[in-house]
Amino acid sequence: MIKIDFEHTGVSALIKDYLKQKEVLKPFYSLFPTEENYAIQADKKLKEYQHRDVLHSVLSQQMDRLELSEKQQENLALLKDSNTATVTTGHQLNLLTGPLYFIYKILHVVKICEDLNQKDSKINYVPIYWMATEDHDFDEINHFYDYRGKVEYNAENGGFVGDISTKSTEESLQKFIDSFGDSAFENKLKEIIQTAYFQQHDLATATRILVHELLGDYGILILDANDAELKKCMIPYFEKELFNNEAQNFVQQTNEALSSYKNQAYAREINLFYLENNQRERIEKTAHGFTLVDSLKEFSPEEFKQELHSHPEKFSPNVILRPMYQEVILPNVAYIGGGGEIAYWLQLKSAFENYGILFPMLVVRNSMLLVPNAYKHKAEKYDLLSEKMFVTASSFKNKFTEHQSDLFKELEDVKLSLEKNFESLEELAEKTTSSFGSMVEAQMKKQMKGYDSMHKRLLKAEKKRFETEIKKIDEVYDFFFPRNNWQERVINFSEFYTKNGQDLFSKIYDGLDAFNSSFNIVILDSIAKK
């Protein structure tokens, strides 16, 4: 494995500063996620956690229809123990998991728990994947990419995505698996897809089955928080949000304090949706009570309070309250997320404190690049298995060409000679009129502009001379940065699973660093078995 510090990868200034634990950000989190701090955070959390029986009951019911691995059974049983804490990540219900970092997030959570359990016998740590079943952004989840292109499906959707029927995914996924060959790994993935999506499930069930089939052996527990019993635990907090509207002010104040960084989320006056008939409607406060924005259905304050207490399952937290919901119902010590997720969590600490909820540690997940051996050899030739990859392909090709050709050194010598001549002319100009000095300055600008044009023309010509090498560099960049983005943010795991099978996840797991956030390059053998 090759490890690259995030400092050299182009991640946001906020994430760089957070990882450096800069003073400016310390008011916006509690404990930084060092290995030693997990036990300290767990001690605080376990002393106040109240919903263990409900959580264990709900998770047991949700996972009851799965054939649990030995590790999953063990972790589920551990959840009943008062000394058990959780480490959590969450993600949307992307088709076939969406981009690769879906896998990285879950396995990073597992790795943290495994490492902690080996070193701390007093506290048990259990990994949780929180399914974003109440999300409503269908366009973000209805597709995935491999290196050949996009696989996409359409469905009627006006509410939360967890209830979408997988019937709508079958045509696209069937076409996708029809393109497979007949290797053992391809046949295994066909079987998994058919089990998850081709048996008339909703998307929440399909995703639970999919994650279980792929990663169940690692002990991951899969939670759908769109549950009436779990939401009963949130009634006091939802009521406070509906009638006091305090979250908005706290988040806004934090956003202003963090104005030098890019804000990721903005709070509304009411940060809850109302769920009914598969519709997820925004709630607005009125002079007479509450109204649902789309249907214009109205409630008096008394009616809405009664509705909340009778049917808490009809109330759905948005991006501001969802993290609080997670931390109320889980004995959680840390949340693992990407840069954007950590950025919006940092906006929430004061709101957590206002609601009396302990703020978790925030872990910037490992990023990864998967490199088959064939690309490894190409990349090594150009030293691209390093921080040097994090410039644009155009910039890298320019530097490569300039380094390969001696003509640029000769042209640079001409430029230096030209600059020296103009220095002499400037000395001469100082002895005469200002008009002559202006003429010298104008000529210098003209000549330097001409030099820049010659440099560009020479670069274009020399690129043609090194055309074969330039094409190889393009091949590496297209693989490392498909669609001009990081591989992990675009390409689906299936691209590598069909050539590596379950060994893919072992390679990824081994390439993760539990307690250090970094960009890790993992080399794959990629030999498909017949």
C-alpha positions, 0 to 999 in steps of 0.5 A: 500500500502507498499512503499519501497525506491528504495535504497533497491531494487537493481536499478542502481547506476545512478538512486540511485544517481539521486534520491538523487540529487547528485552533480555529476549528476546535470550538466546533468538535469535542474530541479529536478521533485519536486512538486513545480518545475512543475509550474516553468518548465511550465512557461519556456516551455509555453513562447517558445512553438510554435506548439499548433495548429498543435498538437491539429489538429493532435491529434484530427484527430488521436483520431477522430475514438475513442469514447472519454471519457468525460475526454479525450474530456476535455483534448483534448479541453484544449490542445488549451489553451495557459496555457496548458502543458503536462506530457508525457511517451512513450513506444513501441507497445508491443503485448497487452501492453507487461509487466505491467510497460506499464500500470504503466507508463501511470497511473503515468503520469495521476496521476501527472496531476490530482494532479497538476490540483487540486493544480494549477489553473493557468496551465492545465496539460494534460497526453500524451502517445507517441506511439513508432510507428517508432521503428523497434525492432520487437523482443522486442514487438512481445510477452507477458508473463503470469504466464503460459508462452509466447504468441508470434506472427511472422510477416514480418518486415523490417521497422517500427512496427507501420505499421505491420498488426494485421492479424499476431497477430490473431492466437496467440491472439485467442489461448490466449483468447480460454483459458479464462473461462466465467467470466465477466472480461474475456469476457470483455477482449476478447471483447477488444482484438477482437476490437483492433486486429481482425479488420485488423488494423495496430499495431499503430491503434490497440495499440491506440484502446487498450490503449483507451479501457483500460485507456481512462476513465483516460483522456490519450491522445494517440499520433502517432508522425509519422505524416507529419504535426508534422515532418514539425515542425522538419525540421530545427532540422533535417536539422541541424542534417544532415548537421552539425552532432553535436549531436554525439559530445555532447552525446559522451562528456556526455558519457565520463563525465558519464563513471563511470555509464553504458551508455544507448545510443550512438549517430551516426554521423547522428541520423536519419533514412529514411522511404520508402516502410516500410523500415527504413534505416540508413543514412550515410554521404559520400564524395558526399552527403548521402547514405542509408545503406541497399538500397545504394540509394544515394542523393546529399546534395541539393537533400537530403535537398529538400527531407527533405523539401518536405517529412519530414515524410520520416525522422525518429529520432533515440533514440538520436533525438526522445526525442528532437522531443517530446519536440519540438512538445509538450508543455511538462514539464516532461517525465516519464520513467524507470531507463534505459530511464532516464539514456539515457535522462541524456546523452542528455542535452548538445545536447538539449542545442545545438539545442536550445530545453528546457530540460524537468524534468525527473521522475523515474516512480513508480515500483509496485508489484501486490499481490493477497490476497492468496500470501499476506498471504504467503509472510507475514509469511516470511516477504517478503512484504518488502525490504527483498525480494530483495535478491536472492531466494537462499540467502533468503532460506539459511538465513531462514533455518539458522534462523529456525535451532539451529544446525547452532548456535552450529556449529558456536560455534565450529568454534569460539572455533576452531579459538580461539585454532588457536590463541593460536597456532599462539602465540606459533608459534611466539616463534619458527621457521617460518616453524612451523608458516607456518604449523599452518597457513596451518592447520588453512586454512584446518580446516576453509575450512573443516568448510565451507564444513560442513556448506554447508552440514548441510544447505543442510540437514536442507533444506530437514527438512524444505522442506515444508516451502522452497517450500512455499518460492519458490512459493512466489519468483516465483510469485514476480520474474517470470523468475528471474526478477521483476514481472512488467518487465515480466507479462502482465496485463491480468493476473490480469485483468481477476480476477479484471476487470477495478478495477485493474487500480483503485488499481494501480492508488491508489497505485501510488505516483505522486511526489515520486519515489519508489517501491510500493506493491499493494494488490489485492482481485482477485475475478473473477465475473461470 
